[in-house]
Amino acid sequence: MPLTRIATRSVLPGVALALVIGLTATVVGREIPVVGGPVPAVVLGALVGWLVRRRRHHDGTGAGSGGDLGLLQPGVKFASSRILQFAVVLLGAQLSIAEVLRIGGETLPVMLTTLVVCLVAAWGIGRLLRVSSALRTLIGVGTGICGASAIAAVTPVIGAVSADVAYAMSTIFLCNIAAVFVFPLVGHALGLSQHAFGVFAGTAVNDTSSVVATATVYGRQATDTAVVVKLVRTLMIIPIVVGLAGLEARRTSREQVASGVDTARAGGVRGFRVFRLVPWFLIGFLVVVLLRTLGVLPAAAAPGFSTAATFLITVALAAIGVSTDFGALRRAGFRPMLLGIALWVLVAGTSLGAQAVFGLL
């Protein structure tokens, strides 16, 4: 049997589950518009994931496997990543190049302010909480730039151990889920416009998936703005990784420098990764924006693309909910989690404050 057919069959159970939950959440969202589809998708997904793990544990098939979902695992992973990424690409049909440049340039001061505040606070608060240097760096870049993608990019540069990566991922994931629920409430309480909320979500929510989900709950215009802001914010990975690589090179001991072959190989890997830091789906998003600007994609098609993207986002969030491993969150420990939550709240406040200072509210 061809490898592609085997891979396709392996993802079908998990994708089918995410589709069912996504359809259910969409129906709920239509019946209760103020709630929307994404939030019920996360809640229902988390409940289903908990029930699946509980059943596998009692049956003995998942004992000791933590986040293992059995046959559902490949499809859930596919739905929570690839389907979401494709949805982001579709969102580009609603924008033109001029709008991308305008929004990106207008919000750049806010993005830079939140990033600097986050990284400085990660260093200071992390030291105060006695969180290790590597772990506070991972949580800092994950919160300040783009969640799991930034953590993955920085990990080989600073030589972080797997336990630190797991802690950072769990902390960021908890804040991402909270943002989907909390930020729209904050936006409505403050009376934020669609544009202002899009900037808020794009600069203050950690991961691309959660940025899109949070903004989708608020409205279509907020989503358009949030995606562009997040696009520009993601590009910050490159200078951050280069800067961290330079700092790590300075800290390298003479014994490490003496092993010239290994050091050269590590440098080559790091240099190569710099050119792979921009996710493919953000490039795809820009390509679709270009096609929309050139008229290849007609304006009349934008609502259809928007509806499809919203549904795919709901399906992806259902998968993210299913993949939520509450045991891993508990094992992440108190101090790293406290650092992540503190940075999350600080970045959110800084984003709103910077918008007020730069006249964007």
C-alpha positions in Angstrom: 0.0 0.0 0.0 1.4 3.5 -0.9 2.8 5.5 2.0 0.5 8.4 1.2 -2.6 6.2 1.5 -1.4 4.8 4.8 -0.8 8.3 6.1 -4.2 9.4 4.9 -6.0 6.5 6.6 -4.1 7.2 9.9 -5.4 10.7 10.1 -9.0 10.0 9.3 -10.3 9.0 12.8 -9.0 12.1 14.5 -10.0 14.5 11.6 -13.5 12.9 11.6 -13.8 13.5 15.3 -12.7 17.2 14.9 -15.2 17.7 12.1 -18.1 16.3 14.1 -17.2 18.5 17.1 -16.7 21.5 14.8 -20.1 21.0 13.1 -21.7 20.7 16.6 -20.0 23.9 17.8 -21.0 25.7 14.6 -24.6 24.9 15.2 -24.3 26.1 18.8 -22.7 29.3 17.6 -25.5 30.0 15.2 -28.1 29.4 17.9 -26.1 31.6 20.4 -24.3 34.2 18.2 -22.7 36.0 21.2 -20.8 32.7 22.0 -19.9 31.8 18.4 -18.4 28.5 17.2 -14.8 28.6 18.4 -15.4 28.7 22.1 -17.8 25.7 22.2 -15.4 23.9 19.9 -12.6 24.2 22.5 -14.9 23.3 25.4 -16.4 20.3 23.7 -13.1 19.1 22.4 -11.5 19.3 25.8 -14.4 17.3 27.3 -14.1 14.6 24.6 -10.3 14.4 24.9 -10.7 14.0 28.7 -13.2 11.2 28.3 -11.1 9.4 25.7 -8.0 9.5 27.9 -10.0 8.4 30.9 -11.4 5.4 29.0 -8.0 4.4 27.7 -6.6 4.6 31.2 -9.3 2.4 32.6 -8.9 -0.1 29.7 -5.2 -0.2 30.2 -4.4 0.9 26.6 -3.3 4.4 27.6 -1.8 3.8 31.0 1.2 6.0 31.6 0.9 7.6 28.1 -0.3 11.0 29.3 -1.5 12.8 26.2 -1.8 9.7 24.0 -5.1 9.5 22.2 -4.5 6.2 20.5 -5.8 6.0 16.9 -7.1 9.6 17.2 -3.7 11.1 17.8 -2.4 11.5 14.2 -5.7 13.1 12.9 -6.1 15.4 15.9 -2.5 16.6 15.4 -3.2 17.2 11.7 -6.5 19.0 12.3 -5.0 21.3 15.0 -2.1 22.3 12.8 -2.6 21.8 9.0 -6.3 22.6 8.9 -5.7 25.7 11.0 -2.8 26.8 8.7 -5.0 26.4 5.6 -7.7 28.5 7.2 -5.1 31.3 7.8 -4.2 31.1 4.1 -7.9 31.5 3.2 -8.2 34.6 5.3 -5.9 36.4 2.9 -8.8 36.6 0.3 -10.3 39.4 2.4 -7.3 41.8 2.3 -5.3 43.7 -0.2 -1.5 44.5 -0.2 -2.3 48.1 0.7 -4.3 47.1 3.8 -1.5 44.7 4.9 1.1 47.4 4.6 -1.1 50.0 6.3 -2.1 47.8 9.3 1.5 46.4 9.7 3.1 49.9 9.6 0.5 51.4 11.9 0.8 48.8 14.6 4.5 48.2 14.5 5.2 50.6 17.5 2.7 48.6 19.6 4.3 45.3 18.6 7.8 46.4 19.4 6.7 47.9 22.7 4.9 44.7 23.9 7.9 42.6 22.7 10.5 44.6 24.6 8.3 44.7 27.8 7.7 41.0 27.6 11.4 40.0 27.2 12.6 42.3 29.9 9.8 41.2 32.3 10.6 37.5 31.5 14.2 38.1 32.6 13.3 40.1 35.7 10.2 38.2 37.0 11.8 34.8 36.0 14.8 35.5 38.1 12.6 36.6 41.0 10.6 33.4 40.8 13.9 31.4 40.4 12.9 30.0 37.0 15.9 28.7 35.0 17.5 30.9 32.4 16.5 28.6 29.5 12.9 28.2 30.7 12.3 31.9 31.2 13.8 32.6 27.7 11.4 30.0 26.2 8.4 31.4 28.0 9.4 35.0 27.2 9.8 34.5 23.4 6.7 32.2 23.3 4.6 34.9 25.0 6.2 37.9 23.2 6.3 36.5 19.6 4.3 33.5 18.5 3.9 30.8 21.0 5.0 27.3 20.1 6.7 28.4 16.8 9.0 30.7 18.7 9.7 28.1 21.3 10.6 25.6 18.6 12.9 28.1 16.8 14.7 29.1 20.0 15.1 25.7 21.6 18.1 24.5 19.5 19.8 27.9 19.7 19.9 28.0 23.5 20.2 24.2 23.9 17.1 23.9 26.0 16.3 20.5 27.5 13.1 18.6 26.6 11.6 19.2 30.1 12.0 23.0 29.7 10.3 22.8 26.3 7.4 20.8 27.7 7.0 23.3 30.6 7.0 26.3 28.3 4.6 24.7 25.8 2.2 23.8 28.6 2.3 27.3 30.1 1.8 29.0 26.7 -1.0 26.6 25.8 -2.9 27.4 29.1 -2.7 31.1 28.3 -3.8 30.6 24.7 -7.0 28.7 25.8 -7.7 31.4 28.4 -7.3 34.2 25.8 -10.1 32.7 23.7 -12.5 33.1 26.6 -11.2 36.2 28.4 -10.1 38.6 25.7 -13.4 39.0 23.9 -15.1 39.8 27.2 -12.4 42.4 27.9 -12.9 43.9 24.4 -16.6 44.2 24.9 -16.2 45.6 28.4 -13.8 48.3 27.1 -15.9 49.0 24.0 -13.0 48.2 21.7 -13.6 48.7 18.0 -13.0 45.8 15.6 -9.7 47.3 14.5 -8.6 48.0 18.1 -9.5 44.5 19.2 -7.6 43.0 16.2 -4.5 44.8 17.2 -5.1 43.7 20.8 -5.4 40.1 19.9 -2.6 40.2 17.4 -0.1 41.6 19.9 -1.2 40.1 23.1 -2.2 36.5 22.3 0.6 34.0 22.1 0.0 31.5 19.3 -1.2 32.0 15.8 -4.1 29.6 16.3 -5.3 31.4 19.4 -4.9 34.8 17.8 -7.2 33.8 15.0 -9.7 32.0 17.3 -9.8 34.9 19.7 -10.4 37.5 17.0 -12.9 35.3 15.2 -15.1 35.3 18.3 -15.0 39.2 18.2 -15.7 39.7 14.5 -14.5 39.4 10.9 -12.8 42.8 10.7 -11.0 42.0 14.0 -9.8 38.8 12.5 -8.4 40.5 9.4 -6.5 43.0 11.5 -5.3 40.3 13.9 -3.9 38.1 11.2 -1.9 40.9 9.6 -0.5 42.1 13.0 0.4 38.5 13.9 2.1 38.1 10.5 4.4 41.0 11.2 4.9 39.9 14.8 6.0 36.5 13.7 8.8 38.0 11.6 10.3 39.1 14.9 11.5 35.5 15.4 14.4 36.1 13.0 16.2 39.0 14.8 15.5 37.4 18.2 17.0 34.0 17.2 20.0 35.7 15.6 20.5 37.8 18.8 20.2 34.8 21.1 22.6 32.9 18.9 25.1 35.7 19.4 24.6 35.7 23.1 25.0 31.9 23.3 28.2 32.1 21.3 29.7 34.6 23.9 28.7 32.3 26.7 30.3 29.2 25.2 33.1 27.9 27.3 36.6 27.3 26.0 36.0 23.5 26.2 33.0 23.8 23.8 34.9 26.1 21.5 37.8 23.7 21.4 35.5 21.1 19.7 35.6 22.9 16.4 33.8 20.3 14.4 30.7 20.1 16.6 30.6 23.9 17.0 30.8 24.4 13.2 28.0 21.9 12.7 25.8 23.6 15.4 26.5 26.9 13.7 25.5 25.6 10.4 22.2 24.2 11.7 21.4 27.5 13.4 22.2 29.5 10.3 20.1 27.2 8.2 17.2 27.5 10.6 17.1 31.3 10.3 15.9 30.9 6.8 13.2 28.5 7.8 11.6 30.6 10.6 8.7 32.1 8.6 5.9 29.6 8.5 4.7 28.4 5.1 1.1 29.3 5.8 2.0 33.0 6.4 3.7 33.0 3.0 0.6 31.4 1.6 -1.5 34.1 3.3 0.5 36.8 1.5 0.2 35.0 -1.8 -3.6 34.9 -1.5 -3.5 38.6 -0.5 -1.6 39.3 -3.7 -4.1 37.3 -5.8 -6.9 39.3 -4.2 -5.1 42.6 -4.9 -4.5 41.7 -8.6 -8.2 40.7 -9.0 -7.4 37.1 -9.7 -9.7 36.4 -6.7 -12.8 38.5 -7.1 -14.2 40.5 -4.2 -17.5 38.6 -4.5 -15.6 35.4 -3.4 -14.4 37.0 -0.1 -17.5 36.1 2.0 -17.3 32.5 0.9 -13.6 32.3 1.8 -14.4 33.9 5.1 -17.1 31.4 6.0 -14.9 28.5 5.0 -12.0 29.9 7.1 -14.2 30.3 10.1 -15.5 26.8 9.9 -11.9 25.4 9.5 -10.8 27.4 12.5 -13.6 25.9 14.5 -12.6 22.4 13.5 -9.0 23.1 14.3 -9.9 24.5 17.8 -12.0 21.4 18.4 -8.8 19.3 17.7 -6.8 21.6 20.0 -9.4 21.1 22.7 -9.2 17.3 22.3 -5.4 17.4 22.5 -5.5 19.3 25.8 -3.6 17.2 28.4 -4.6 18.5 31.8 -2.1 16.2 33.4 0.7 17.9 31.5 -0.5 21.3 32.6 -0.5 20.2 36.3 3.0 18.7 35.9 4.3 22.0 34.5 4.7 23.2 38.0 3.7 26.4 39.8 6.6 28.8 39.1 6.9 28.5 35.3 3.1 28.7 35.1 3.0 31.8 37.3 5.7 33.4 35.1 3.7 32.7 31.9 0.5 34.0 33.4 2.2 37.2 34.7 3.8 37.8 31.2 0.4 37.2 29.5 -1.4 39.7 31.7 1.5 42.2 31.4 1.6 42.0 27.6 -2.2 42.4 27.4 -2.0 45.5 29.5 0.9 46.9 27.6 -0.8 46.3 24.3 -3.9 48.3 25.4 -1.7 51.0 27.0 0.5 51.3 23.9 -2.5 51.6 21.6 -3.8 54.4 23.8 -0.4 56.2 23.7 -0.1 55.8 19.9 -3.7 56.9 19.3 -5.0 53.5 18.0 -7.9 53.1 20.5 
